């Protein structure tokens, strides 16, 4: 078994004439907070779906916790948590009913589900239906559902997109706590400040390719620029915008 939590080699995925992922390779160490940074349409979400085993790659392979992610391995699913870019909940269920339903799929006791609601600060909203939650509350519930079975490895796909600044910072505190408990976290984002605050290392991605990998500080030093925003501009040719 490899020491790396994730090992990706030569992933490719094409949709018609579009090369969504073009030869992506990278490794994530156990316990690392790893960011995949890039503009909208860079291929971040497709890369994550290939690594998670949600899509079959055209070429290449991904190994999670020492096991191939494709074809899907039911035993591996219990060790991995996934928060998708768009929160998907069962209609008309309250926050507590949502997470209890997810917990039951993994054979997790209701007490653990309630404890996870407390962890993400949603106990006061336990009786609120999913369509009445704010954007930040819905994202926290989505993350709680991804963590309810206590996975070792967590994937978060742009979890703070569309949130107001305070809700984003509240979510950052939660994500830091998730990582500090020993979990490996992989985050996709197009926010520079988010990557700088949360990630041990970042991979800058555009047009389906990994352009550079390193700590935010190391990338700034390597390219002799003033900030991660300048790194982004130099590598992608695109000016960063919120």
Residue pairs with C-beta under 8 A, 6 or more apart in sequence:
1 65
1 66
2 63
2 66
3 29
3 30
4 27
4 28
4 29
4 30
4 63
5 28
5 29
5 30
5 31
5 32
5 64
5 65
5 152
5 153
5 184
6 26
6 27
6 28
6 34
6 51
6 62
6 63
6 64
6 153
6 184
6 186
7 27
7 62
7 63
8 24
8 25
8 26
8 27
8 51
8 60
8 61
8 62
8 63
9 25
9 60
9 61
9 62
10 23
10 24
10 25
10 59
10 60
10 61
11 21
11 23
11 24
11 25
11 47
11 50
11 51
11 57
11 59
11 60
11 61
11 62
12 19
12 21
12 22
12 23
12 24
12 57
12 58
12 59
12 60
13 19
13 20
13 21
13 46
13 50
13 55
13 57
13 58
14 20
14 58
19 207
19 208
20 43
20 46
20 208
21 43
21 46
21 47
21 50
21 57
21 208
22 43
22 207
22 208
22 209
23 60
23 209
24 43
24 47
24 60
24 205
24 208
24 209
24 210
25 60
25 210
26 203
26 210
26 213
28 34
28 184
28 186
29 184
30 184
31 179
31 182
31 183
31 184
32 184
32 185
32 200
32 201
33 175
33 179
33 184
33 185
33 187
33 198
33 199
33 200
34 184
34 185
34 186
34 187
34 199
34 200
34 201
34 202
34 203
35 186
35 187
35 188
35 189
35 194
35 195
35 198
35 199
35 201
35 202
35 203
36 44
36 47
36 48
36 186
36 187
36 188
36 189
36 202
36 203
36 205
37 188
37 189
37 190
37 192
37 195
37 202
37 203
37 204
37 205
37 232
38 44
38 188
38 190
38 204
38 205
38 206
38 236
39 190
39 206
39 236
39 238
40 190
42 190
42 205
42 206
42 207
42 208
42 236
43 205
43 206
43 207
43 208
43 209
44 157
44 158
44 188
44 190
44 205
45 85
45 157
45 158
45 188
46 55
46 208
47 188
47 205
48 155
48 157
48 186
48 188
49 55
50 56
50 57
50 60
50 62
50 69
50 70
51 62
51 64
51 69
51 155
51 186
52 64
52 69
52 80
52 82
52 155
53 62
53 64
53 69
53 70
53 71
53 72
53 73
53 76
54 82
56 70
56 71
57 70
61 68
61 70
62 68
62 69
62 70
63 69
64 76
64 79
64 80
64 153
65 76
65 79
65 80
65 152
65 153
67 73
67 75
67 76
69 76
78 106
78 149
78 151
79 151
79 152
79 153
80 151
80 152
80 153
80 154
80 155
81 146
81 147
81 149
81 151
81 153
81 154
81 155
82 146
82 154
82 155
83 139
83 142
83 143
83 145
83 146
83 154
83 155
83 156
83 157
83 159
84 142
84 157
85 157
85 158
85 161
87 138
87 139
87 141
87 142
89 98
89 130
89 138
89 141
89 142
90 97
90 98
90 101
90 130
91 130
91 131
92 129
92 130
92 131
93 101
93 129
93 130
94 126
94 127
94 128
94 129
94 130
95 117
95 122
95 125
95 126
95 127
95 128
95 129
95 130
95 133
95 137
95 141
96 113
96 114
96 117
96 126
96 127
98 130
98 141
98 145
99 113
99 116
99 117
99 141
99 144
99 145
99 148
100 110
100 113
102 113
102 145
102 148
102 149
103 109
103 110
103 112
103 113
103 148
103 149
106 148
106 149
108 148
108 149
108 150
112 148
112 150
113 148
114 123
114 126
116 144
116 147
116 148
117 123
117 126
117 144
119 144
119 147
119 174
119 177
120 140
120 141
120 143
120 144
120 174
121 140
121 170
121 174
122 137
122 140
122 141
122 144
125 133
125 137
128 137
130 138
130 141
133 141
134 167
135 162
135 163
135 164
135 167
136 163
136 164
136 167
136 168
136 170
136 171
139 159
139 160
139 163
139 167
139 171
140 171
140 174
142 159
143 156
143 159
143 171
143 174
143 175
143 178
146 154
146 155
146 156
147 154
147 178
151 183
152 183
152 184
153 183
153 184
153 186
154 178
154 183
154 184
154 185
154 186
155 186
156 175
156 185
156 186
156 187
156 188
157 188
158 188
158 189
158 190
159 171
159 175
159 187
160 167
160 168
160 171
160 172
160 189
160 191
160 194
161 190
163 171
168 191
168 194
172 194
172 197
172 198
175 185
175 187
175 198
176 198
178 185
179 185
179 198
187 194
187 195
187 198
187 199
189 195
190 240
191 242
192 227
192 228
192 229
192 232
192 240
195 202
195 216
195 228
196 216
196 228
199 216
200 215
201 213
201 214
201 215
202 213
202 214
202 215
202 216
202 219
202 228
203 210
203 212
203 213
204 210
204 211
204 212
204 213
204 219
204 231
204 232
204 235
204 236
205 211
206 235
206 236
206 238
211 235
211 236
212 219
212 222
212 223
212 231
212 235
214 222
216 228
216 231
219 228
219 231
220 226
220 227
220 228
220 230
220 231
223 230
223 231
223 234
223 235
225 231
225 234
229 240
232 238
232 240
233 239
233 240
